[in-house]
Amino acid sequence: MNTRIGALVLFILAAAVTGCGGGGTTNPAPPSSPTPVPAQIVISLNQTDVTLDVSNQFTFVANVMGTTNKAVSWVIQEGMSGGRITSSGVYTAPGTNGVFHVIATSQADTSQKATATVTVTTLMVSISPPSNLLGPVGVRDFSATVNTSLNTSVNWSVQEAAGGSVTMTGGQYTAPSTTGGPFHVVATSVQDPTHWEYEYGSLGAHGHSPAEWKSADRRRGLLLFRWFLLRSLSTVVRGALRCRRRHICDYRENVGDACFPYRHTAQ
């Protein structure tokens, strides 16, 4: 009986303690999500350093990262004196030389810009070597330099119809098989075909064919030998005549044909 009463008291005490505990522990509230940071807008250009001939055009392309608004505004820092540019990035160089700056500004964030430097100068083409002298069917490699950062390629040609041949892009010239000239190798700018150079690329196919050169070499060798032989004979003859005039040949025993100075005054 006492055991049952003790167990009942313990049960009541346990229930009382549980009821006063405020329902036990509670789960913490989930952390709040961080505020998203907007992506950094970055602008890049297809070219940041361009060299153009006066009044030539170039199309700039802007790549905008970090926003769905890809639109940019174009402006020339120097104003109208630096040329013209359209809303689509087509730039037209002015008619005078100079250094100018094209600026692209993001329409999503006007603080983000990209700048390209444009050097406007008269396009020039130069050929190296500036001139050359070749024999028939002679071969020479030419190179061309164009003062532009866009397209330095040139197309090669020969001005005269019978002036030989040259590779279209390599600049290797082959002279014609006949003598003549001078002939002119022409290098034309691919970027601007109105600019070319040939004045300093002239050459002549003068001289003789290889067979004629060998024959001429033989003739020159024979003439040189004949000249040497005649010169030697002339020296001997002049010496003998001087000996004849100034000395008397004394043929003595054991002397033979030796010509000695006369020991006494000639009678």
Phi and psi in degrees as GROMACS dihedral restraints (atoms count N, CA, C in turn):
[ dihedral_restraints ]
;  ai    aj    ak    al  type     phi  dphi    fc
    3     4     5     6     1   -63.8    20    10
    4     5     6     7     1   -33.4    20    10
    6     7     8     9     1   -65.7    20    10
    7     8     9    10     1   -42.5    20    10
    9    10    11    12     1   -64.9    20    10
   10    11    12    13     1   -41.0    20    10
   12    13    14    15     1   -63.4    20    10
   13    14    15    16     1   -38.9    20    10
   15    16    17    18     1   -66.6    20    10
   16    17    18    19     1   -40.1    20    10
   18    19    20    21     1   -65.8    20    10
   19    20    21    22     1   -37.2    20    10
   21    22    23    24     1   -66.7    20    10
   22    23    24    25     1   -39.1    20    10
   24    25    26    27     1   -63.8    20    10
   25    26    27    28     1   -43.9    20    10
   27    28    29    30     1   -62.0    20    10
   28    29    30    31     1   -39.7    20    10
   30    31    32    33     1   -64.1    20    10
   31    32    33    34     1   -41.0    20    10
   33    34    35    36     1   -66.7    20    10
   34    35    36    37     1   -41.1    20    10
   36    37    38    39     1   -63.7    20    10
   37    38    39    40     1   -40.7    20    10
   39    40    41    42     1   -64.2    20    10
   40    41    42    43     1   -39.7    20    10
   42    43    44    45     1   -67.3    20    10
   43    44    45    46     1   -37.6    20    10
   45    46    47    48     1   -66.9    20    10
   46    47    48    49     1   -42.1    20    10
   48    49    50    51     1   -63.5    20    10
   49    50    51    52     1   -41.0    20    10
   51    52    53    54     1   -64.7    20    10
   52    53    54    55     1   -40.2    20    10
   54    55    56    57     1   -67.3    20    10
   55    56    57    58     1   -30.8    20    10
   57    58    59    60     1   -83.5    20    10
   58    59    60    61     1    -7.4    20    10
   60    61    62    63     1   -78.6    20    10
   61    62    63    64     1     0.9    20    10
   63    64    65    66     1    69.9    20    10
   64    65    66    67     1    25.8    20    10
   66    67    68    69     1    83.7    20    10
   67    68    69    70     1    10.2    20    10
   69    70    71    72     1    81.3    20    10
   70    71    72    73     1  -165.2    20    10
   72    73    74    75     1   -77.1    20    10
   73    74    75    76     1   155.5    20    10
   75    76    77    78     1  -119.8    20    10
   76    77    78    79     1   149.6    20    10
   78    79    80    81     1   -72.0    20    10
   79    80    81    82     1   138.2    20    10
   81    82    83    84     1   -69.3    20    10
   82    83    84    85     1   153.6    20    10
   84    85    86    87     1   -70.3    20    10
   85    86    87    88     1   141.9    20    10
   87    88    89    90     1   -63.3    20    10
   88    89    90    91     1   145.4    20    10
   90    91    92    93     1   -66.4    20    10
   91    92    93    94     1   147.4    20    10
   93    94    95    96     1   -73.1    20    10
   94    95    96    97     1   146.7    20    10
   96    97    98    99     1   -69.8    20    10
   97    98    99   100     1   139.7    20    10
   99   100   101   102     1   -67.6    20    10
  100   101   102   103     1   150.1    20    10
  102   103   104   105     1   -69.3    20    10
  103   104   105   106     1   123.7    20    10
  105   106   107   108     1   -62.5    20    10
  106   107   108   109     1   136.9    20    10
  108   109   110   111     1   -90.9    20    10
  109   110   111   112     1   127.8    20    10
  111   112   113   114     1   -63.5    20    10
  112   113   114   115     1   142.1    20    10
  114   115   116   117     1   -65.9    20    10
  115   116   117   118     1   146.5    20    10
  117   118   119   120     1   -74.4    20    10
  118   119   120   121     1   128.7    20    10
  120   121   122   123     1   -83.2    20    10
  121   122   123   124     1   128.2    20    10
  123   124   125   126     1  -127.7    20    10
  124   125   126   127     1   134.2    20    10
  126   127   128   129     1  -115.7    20    10
  127   128   129   130     1   133.3    20    10
  129   130   131   132     1  -129.0    20    10
  130   131   132   133     1   151.2    20    10
  132   133   134   135     1  -113.6    20    10
  133   134   135   136     1   153.1    20    10
  135   136   137   138     1   -67.7    20    10
  136   137   138   139     1   -26.0    20    10
  138   139   140   141     1  -143.7    20    10
  139   140   141   142     1   134.0    20    10
  141   142   143   144     1  -111.7    20    10
  142   143   144   145     1    -7.5    20    10
  144   145   146   147     1  -144.5    20    10
  145   146   147   148     1   109.0    20    10
  147   148   149   150     1  -125.6    20    10
  148   149   150   151     1   138.8    20    10
  150   151   152   153     1  -116.1    20    10
  151   152   153   154     1   123.9    20    10
  153   154   155   156     1  -126.8    20    10
  154   155   156   157     1   151.9    20    10
  156   157   158   159     1   -74.7    20    10
  157   158   159   160     1   156.7    20    10
  159   160   161   162     1   -57.2    20    10
  160   161   162   163     1   137.7    20    10
  162   163   164   165     1    67.5    20    10
  163   164   165   166     1     6.4    20    10
  165   166   167   168     1   -82.5    20    10
  166   167   168   169     1   166.8    20    10
  168   169   170   171     1  -117.7    20    10
  169   170   171   172     1   153.8    20    10
  171   172   173   174     1  -149.1    20    10
  172   173   174   175     1   139.8    20    10
  174   175   176   177     1  -100.5    20    10
  175   176   177   178     1   117.2    20    10
  177   178   179   180     1   -86.9    20    10
  178   179   180   181     1   144.2    20    10
  180   181   182   183     1  -126.6    20    10
  181   182   183   184     1   126.3    20    10
  183   184   185   186     1  -104.3    20    10
  184   185   186   187     1   134.0    20    10
  186   187   188   189     1  -111.3    20    10
  187   188   189   190     1   116.7    20    10
  189   190   191   192     1  -105.6    20    10
  190   191   192   193     1   123.7    20    10
  192   193   194   195     1  -113.3    20    10
  193   194   195   196     1   150.0    20    10
  195   196   197   198     1    95.2    20    10
  196   197   198   199     1     6.1    20    10
  198   199   200   201     1  -158.0    20    10
  199   200   201   202     1   156.2    20    10
  201   202   203   204     1   -81.9    20    10
  202   203   204   205     1   -14.2    20    10
  204   205   206   207     1   -89.3    20    10
  205   206   207   208     1   103.2    20    10
  207   208   209   210     1   -91.8    20    10
  208   209   210   211     1     1.9    20    10
  210   211   212   213     1   -75.0    20    10
  211   212   213   214     1   144.9    20    10
  213   214   215   216     1  -132.3    20    10
  214   215   216   217     1   160.7    20    10
  216   217   218   219     1  -110.9    20    10
  217   218   219   220     1   136.9    20    10
  219   220   221   222     1  -105.8    20    10
  220   221   222   223     1   141.1    20    10
  222   223   224   225     1  -152.8    20    10
  223   224   225   226     1   151.2    20    10
  225   226   227   228     1  -102.7    20    10
  226   227   228   229     1   124.5    20    10
  228   229   230   231     1   -59.1    20    10
  229   230   231   232     1   -37.3    20    10
  231   232   233   234     1   -85.2    20    10
  232   233   234   235     1     0.4    20    10
  234   235   236   237     1    79.0    20    10
  235   236   237   238     1  -152.8    20    10
  237   238   239   240     1   -63.4    20    10
  238   239   240   241     1   -26.2    20    10
  240   241   242   243     1   -68.8    20    10
  241   242   243   244     1   -17.1    20    10
  243   244   245   246     1   -95.6    20    10
  244   245   246   247     1     7.1    20    10
  246   247   248   249     1   111.3    20    10
  247   248   249   250     1  -160.0    20    10
  249   250   251   252     1  -134.4    20    10
  250   251   252   253     1   150.8    20    10
  252   253   254   255     1  -144.4    20    10
  253   254   255   256     1   138.8    20    10
  255   256   257   258     1   -89.9    20    10
  256   257   258   259     1   172.5    20    10
  258   259   260   261     1   -67.1    20    10
  259   260   261   262     1   -16.7    20    10
  261   262   263   264     1   -97.2    20    10
  262   263   264   265     1     5.9    20    10
  264   265   266   267     1    91.3    20    10
  265   266   267   268     1    11.9    20    10
  267   268   269   270     1   -83.1    20    10
  268   269   270   271     1   114.0    20    10
  270   271   272   273     1  -100.9    20    10
  271   272   273   274     1   136.4    20    10
  273   274   275   276     1  -118.1    20    10
  274   275   276   277     1   121.6    20    10
  276   277   278   279     1   -69.8    20    10
  277   278   279   280     1   152.4    20    10
  279   280   281   282     1   -73.1    20    10
  280   281   282   283     1   176.7    20    10
  282   283   284   285     1   -86.7    20    10
  283   284   285   286     1     5.7    20    10
  285   286   287   288     1  -125.5    20    10
  286   287   288   289     1   154.3    20    10
  288   289   290   291     1   -71.5    20    10
  289   290   291   292     1   154.2    20    10
  291   292   293   294     1   162.2    20    10
  292   293   294   295     1   177.4    20    10
  294   295   296   297     1  -116.0    20    10
  295   296   297   298     1   125.8    20    10
  297   298   299   300     1  -131.9    20    10
  298   299   300   301     1   168.6    20    10
  300   301   302   303     1  -132.9    20    10
  301   302   303   304     1   125.0    20    10
  303   304   305   306     1  -101.7    20    10
  304   305   306   307     1   128.8    20    10
  306   307   308   309     1  -119.2    20    10
  307   308   309   310     1   130.8    20    10
  309   310   311   312     1  -109.4    20    10
  310   311   312   313     1   126.7    20    10
  312   313   314   315     1  -117.4    20    10
  313   314   315   316     1   131.3    20    10
  315   316   317   318     1   -67.2    20    10
  316   317   318   319     1   133.1    20    10
  318   319   320   321     1   -77.6    20    10
  319   320   321   322     1   -18.6    20    10
  321   322   323   324     1   -79.2    20    10
  322   323   324   325     1   -30.1    20    10
  324   325   326   327     1  -149.6    20    10
  325   326   327   328     1   101.3    20    10
  327   328   329   330     1   -67.9    20    10
  328   329   330   331     1    -7.4    20    10
  330   331   332   333     1   -81.3    20    10
  331   332   333   334     1   -10.6    20    10
  333   334   335   336     1   -99.1    20    10
  334   335   336   337     1   120.4    20    10
  336   337   338   339     1  -135.7    20    10
  337   338   339   340     1   163.0    20    10
  339   340   341   342     1  -140.5    20    10
  340   341   342   343     1   139.6    20    10
  342   343   344   345     1  -123.5    20    10
  343   344   345   346     1   139.7    20    10
  345   346   347   348     1  -119.8    20    10
  346   347   348   349     1   138.1    20    10
  348   349   350   351     1   -96.0    20    10
  349   350   351   352     1   129.1    20    10
  351   352   353   354     1  -116.9    20    10
  352   353   354   355     1   120.8    20    10
  354   355   356   357     1  -101.7    20    10
  355   356   357   358     1   118.8    20    10
  357   358   359   360     1  -104.0    20    10
  358   359   360   361     1   120.0    20    10
  360   361   362   363     1  -149.8    20    10
  361   362   363   364     1   155.8    20    10
  363   364   365   366     1   -65.4    20    10
  364   365   366   367     1   124.8    20    10
  366   367   368   369     1   -67.2    20    10
  367   368   369   370     1   133.4    20    10
  369   370   371   372     1  -133.1    20    10
  370   371   372   373     1   142.0    20    10
  372   373   374   375     1  -119.7    20    10
  373   374   375   376     1   130.1    20    10
  375   376   377   378     1  -126.2    20    10
  376   377   378   379     1   147.4    20    10
  378   379   380   381     1  -113.9    20    10
  379   380   381   382     1   141.6    20    10
  381   382   383   384     1  -132.9    20    10
  382   383   384   385     1   133.8    20    10
  384   385   386   387     1   -70.3    20    10
  385   386   387   388     1   154.9    20    10
  387   388   389   390     1   -68.1    20    10
  388   389   390   391     1   -25.2    20    10
  390   391   392   393     1  -158.2    20    10
  391   392   393   394     1   163.9    20    10
  393   394   395   396     1  -161.8    20    10
  394   395   396   397     1   154.0    20    10
  396   397   398   399     1  -119.4    20    10
  397   398   399   400     1   119.9    20    10
  399   400   401   402     1  -123.9    20    10
  400   401   402   403     1   155.2    20    10
  402   403   404   405     1   -86.2    20    10
  403   404   405   406     1   174.7    20    10
  405   406   407   408     1   -55.9    20    10
  406   407   408   409     1   137.1    20    10
  408   409   410   411     1    62.8    20    10
  409   410   411   412     1    17.8    20    10
  411   412   413   414     1   -70.6    20    10
  412   413   414   415     1   153.2    20    10
  414   415   416   417     1  -122.0    20    10
  415   416   417   418     1   137.8    20    10
  417   418   419   420     1  -145.5    20    10
  418   419   420   421     1   136.4    20    10
  420   421   422   423     1   -93.6    20    10
  421   422   423   424     1   125.5    20    10
  423   424   425   426     1  -109.3    20    10
  424   425   426   427     1   151.7    20    10
  426   427   428   429     1  -129.1    20    10
  427   428   429   430     1   153.2    20    10
  429   430   431   432     1  -127.0    20    10
  430   431   432   433     1   146.1    20    10
  432   433   434   435     1  -122.0    20    10
  433   434   435   436     1   131.9    20    10
  435   436   437   438     1  -121.7    20    10
  436   437   438   439     1   127.7    20    10
  438   439   440   441     1   -82.4    20    10
  439   440   441   442     1    67.5    20    10
  441   442   443   444     1  -144.0    20    10
  442   443   444   445     1   152.5    20    10
  444   445   446   447     1   -96.5    20    10
  445   446   447   448     1    -3.0    20    10
  447   448   449   450     1   -94.3    20    10
  448   449   450   451     1   -63.3    20    10
  450   451   452   453     1  -139.5    20    10
  451   452   453   454     1   105.1    20    10
  453   454   455   456     1   -91.9    20    10
  454   455   456   457     1     7.6    20    10
  456   457   458   459     1   -74.3    20    10
  457   458   459   460     1   152.0    20    10
  459   460   461   462     1  -134.3    20    10
  460   461   462   463     1   157.4    20    10
  462   463   464   465     1  -106.6    20    10
  463   464   465   466     1   135.2    20    10
  465   466   467   468     1  -101.5    20    10
  466   467   468   469     1   146.2    20    10
  468   469   470   471     1  -157.1    20    10
  469   470   471   472     1   168.2    20    10
  471   472   473   474     1  -113.6    20    10
  472   473   474   475     1   129.9    20    10
  474   475   476   477     1   -66.6    20    10
  475   476   477   478     1   -42.7    20    10
  477   478   479   480     1   -85.8    20    10
  478   479   480   481     1   140.1    20    10
  480   481   482   483     1   -62.9    20    10
  481   482   483   484     1   -36.8    20    10
  483   484   485   486     1  -105.1    20    10
  484   485   486   487     1    26.0    20    10
  486   487   488   489     1   -93.7    20    10
  487   488   489   490     1    15.9    20    10
  489   490   491   492     1   100.6    20    10
  490   491   492   493     1  -162.3    20    10
  492   493   494   495     1  -139.6    20    10
  493   494   495   496     1   158.2    20    10
  495   496   497   498     1  -145.4    20    10
  496   497   498   499     1   142.1    20    10
  498   499   500   501     1   -66.2    20    10
  499   500   501   502     1   143.4    20    10
  501   502   503   504     1   -61.0    20    10
  502   503   504   505     1   -41.2    20    10
  504   505   506   507     1  -116.4    20    10
  505   506   507   508     1   -17.2    20    10
  507   508   509   510     1   -90.1    20    10
  508   509   510   511     1   -24.9    20    10
  510   511   512   513     1    79.2    20    10
  511   512   513   514     1    19.6    20    10
  513   514   515   516     1   -91.0    20    10
  514   515   516   517     1   117.2    20    10
  516   517   518   519     1  -100.8    20    10
  517   518   519   520     1   139.4    20    10
  519   520   521   522     1  -122.3    20    10
  520   521   522   523     1   120.5    20    10
  522   523   524   525     1   -69.4    20    10
  523   524   525   526     1   157.1    20    10
  525   526   527   528     1   -69.3    20    10
  526   527   528   529     1   168.1    20    10
  528   529   530   531     1   -82.3    20    10
  529   530   531   532     1    -8.3    20    10
  531   532   533   534     1  -108.3    20    10
  532   533   534   535     1   156.4    20    10
  534   535   536   537     1   -75.6    20    10
  535   536   537   538     1   157.0    20    10
  537   538   539   540     1   150.3    20    10
  538   539   540   541     1  -159.9    20    10
  540   541   542   543     1   103.2    20    10
  541   542   543   544     1  -173.9    20    10
  543   544   545   546     1   -75.5    20    10
  544   545   546   547     1   156.9    20    10
  546   547   548   549     1  -113.8    20    10
  547   548   549   550     1   162.6    20    10
  549   550   551   552     1  -126.2    20    10
  550   551   552   553     1   124.3    20    10
  552   553   554   555     1   -91.6    20    10
  553   554   555   556     1   131.6    20    10
  555   556   557   558     1  -114.3    20    10
  556   557   558   559     1   130.4    20    10
  558   559   560   561     1  -112.5    20    10
  559   560   561   562     1   118.8    20    10
  561   562   563   564     1  -111.2    20    10
  562   563   564   565     1   130.4    20    10
  564   565   566   567     1   -64.1    20    10
  565   566   567   568     1   131.7    20    10
  567   568   569   570     1   -72.1    20    10
  568   569   570   571     1   -36.8    20    10
  570   571   572   573     1   -64.4    20    10
  571   572   573   574     1   -41.6    20    10
  573   574   575   576     1  -140.2    20    10
  574   575   576   577     1    95.4    20    10
  576   577   578   579     1   -62.5    20    10
  577   578   579   580     1   -10.8    20    10
  579   580   581   582     1   -76.5    20    10
  580   581   582   583     1    -6.8    20    10
  582   583   584   585     1  -113.5    20    10
  583   584   585   586     1   125.7    20    10
  585   586   587   588     1  -151.8    20    10
  586   587   588   589     1   170.1    20    10
  588   589   590   591     1  -141.5    20    10
  589   590   591   592     1   129.6    20    10
  591   592   593   594     1  -145.4    20    10
  592   593   594   595     1   -18.2    20    10
  594   595   596   597     1   -58.2    20    10
  595   596   597   598     1   -38.6    20    10
  597   598   599   600     1   -94.4    20    10
  598   599   600   601     1     8.3    20    10
  600   601   602   603     1  -110.5    20    10
  601   602   603   604     1    28.9    20    10
  603   604   605   606     1   -85.4    20    10
  604   605   606   607     1   151.1    20    10
  606   607   608   609     1  -154.0    20    10
  607   608   609   610     1   159.0    20    10
  609   610   611   612     1  -121.2    20    10
  610   611   612   613     1   142.6    20    10
  612   613   614   615     1  -101.6    20    10
  613   614   615   616     1    74.5    20    10
  615   616   617   618     1   -99.2    20    10
  616   617   618   619     1   166.0    20    10
  618   619   620   621     1   108.6    20    10
  619   620   621   622     1  -151.0    20    10
  621   622   623   624     1  -126.0    20    10
  622   623   624   625     1   167.4    20    10
  624   625   626   627     1   -71.2    20    10
  625   626   627   628     1   163.6    20    10
  627   628   629   630     1   -55.3    20    10
  628   629   630   631     1   -39.5    20    10
  630   631   632   633     1   -64.4    20    10
  631   632   633   634     1   -38.5    20    10
  633   634   635   636     1   -68.8    20    10
  634   635   636   637     1   -34.7    20    10
  636   637   638   639     1   -62.8    20    10
  637   638   639   640     1   -43.1    20    10
  639   640   641   642     1   -62.9    20    10
  640   641   642   643     1   -42.7    20    10
  642   643   644   645     1   -63.2    20    10
  643   644   645   646     1   -41.7    20    10
  645   646   647   648     1   -64.3    20    10
  646   647   648   649     1   -37.3    20    10
  648   649   650   651     1   -63.3    20    10
  649   650   651   652     1   -40.4    20    10
  651   652   653   654     1   -64.6    20    10
  652   653   654   655     1   -42.0    20    10
  654   655   656   657     1   -63.9    20    10
  655   656   657   658     1   -41.6    20    10
  657   658   659   660     1   -64.1    20    10
  658   659   660   661     1   -38.1    20    10
  660   661   662   663     1   -65.0    20    10
  661   662   663   664     1   -41.9    20    10
  663   664   665   666     1   -65.2    20    10
  664   665   666   667     1   -42.9    20    10
  666   667   668   669     1   -63.2    20    10
  667   668   669   670     1   -38.3    20    10
  669   670   671   672     1   -65.2    20    10
  670   671   672   673     1   -41.4    20    10
  672   673   674   675     1   -63.8    20    10
  673   674   675   676     1   -44.4    20    10
  675   676   677   678     1   -62.5    20    10
  676   677   678   679     1   -40.4    20    10
  678   679   680   681     1   -63.9    20    10
  679   680   681   682     1   -41.9    20    10
  681   682   683   684     1   -65.1    20    10
  682   683   684   685     1   -41.7    20    10
  684   685   686   687     1   -64.9    20    10
  685   686   687   688     1   -46.0    20    10
  687   688   689   690     1   -64.6    20    10
  688   689   690   691     1   -36.6    20    10
  690   691   692   693     1   -66.0    20    10
  691   692   693   694     1   -40.0    20    10
  693   694   695   696     1   -65.4    20    10
  694   695   696   697     1   -45.6    20    10
  696   697   698   699     1   -62.5    20    10
  697   698   699   700     1   -39.3    20    10
  699   700   701   702     1   -63.2    20    10
  700   701   702   703     1   -37.7    20    10
  702   703   704   705     1   -64.9    20    10
  703   704   705   706     1   -42.7    20    10
  705   706   707   708     1   -64.2    20    10
  706   707   708   709     1   -44.9    20    10
  708   709   710   711     1   -64.3    20    10
  709   710   711   712     1   -43.9    20    10
  711   712   713   714     1   -62.8    20    10
  712   713   714   715     1   -37.0    20    10
  714   715   716   717     1   -65.3    20    10
  715   716   717   718     1   -41.6    20    10
  717   718   719   720     1   -65.2    20    10
  718   719   720   721     1   -39.7    20    10
  720   721   722   723     1   -66.4    20    10
  721   722   723   724     1   -38.9    20    10
  723   724   725   726     1   -64.4    20    10
  724   725   726   727     1   -39.7    20    10
  726   727   728   729     1   -63.8    20    10
  727   728   729   730     1   -37.6    20    10
  729   730   731   732     1   -66.4    20    10
  730   731   732   733     1   -39.1    20    10
  732   733   734   735     1   -77.8    20    10
  733   734   735   736     1   -33.8    20    10
  735   736   737   738     1  -105.1    20    10
  736   737   738   739     1   -12.5    20    10
  738   739   740   741     1  -133.5    20    10
  739   740   741   742     1   162.3    20    10
  741   742   743   744     1  -117.7    20    10
  742   743   744   745     1   126.5    20    10
  744   745   746   747     1   -75.5    20    10
  745   746   747   748     1   119.9    20    10
  747   748   749   750     1  -104.4    20    10
  748   749   750   751     1   103.6    20    10
  750   751   752   753     1   -85.4    20    10
  751   752   753   754     1   104.4    20    10
  753   754   755   756     1  -118.5    20    10
  754   755   756   757     1   168.8    20    10
  756   757   758   759     1   -64.7    20    10
  757   758   759   760     1   139.1    20    10
  759   760   761   762     1    64.2    20    10
  760   761   762   763     1    10.2    20    10
  762   763   764   765     1  -105.1    20    10
  763   764   765   766     1   -38.2    20    10
  765   766   767   768     1    75.5    20    10
  766   767   768   769     1  -135.7    20    10
  768   769   770   771     1   -91.5    20    10
  769   770   771   772     1     7.2    20    10
  771   772   773   774     1   -60.4    20    10
  772   773   774   775     1   140.5    20    10
  774   775   776   777     1  -105.9    20    10
  775   776   777   778     1   110.8    20    10
  777   778   779   780     1  -110.1    20    10
  778   779   780   781     1   152.6    20    10
  780   781   782   783     1   -60.7    20    10
  781   782   783   784     1   138.1    20    10
  783   784   785   786     1   -68.9    20    10
  784   785   786   787     1   132.9    20    10
  786   787   788   789     1   -78.7    20    10
  787   788   789   790     1   -16.9    20    10
  789   790   791   792     1  -126.4    20    10
  790   791   792   793     1   165.0    20    10
  792   793   794   795     1   -64.3    20    10
  793   794   795   796     1   129.3    20    10
  795   796   797   798     1   -65.4    20    10
  796   797   798   799     1   141.3    20    10
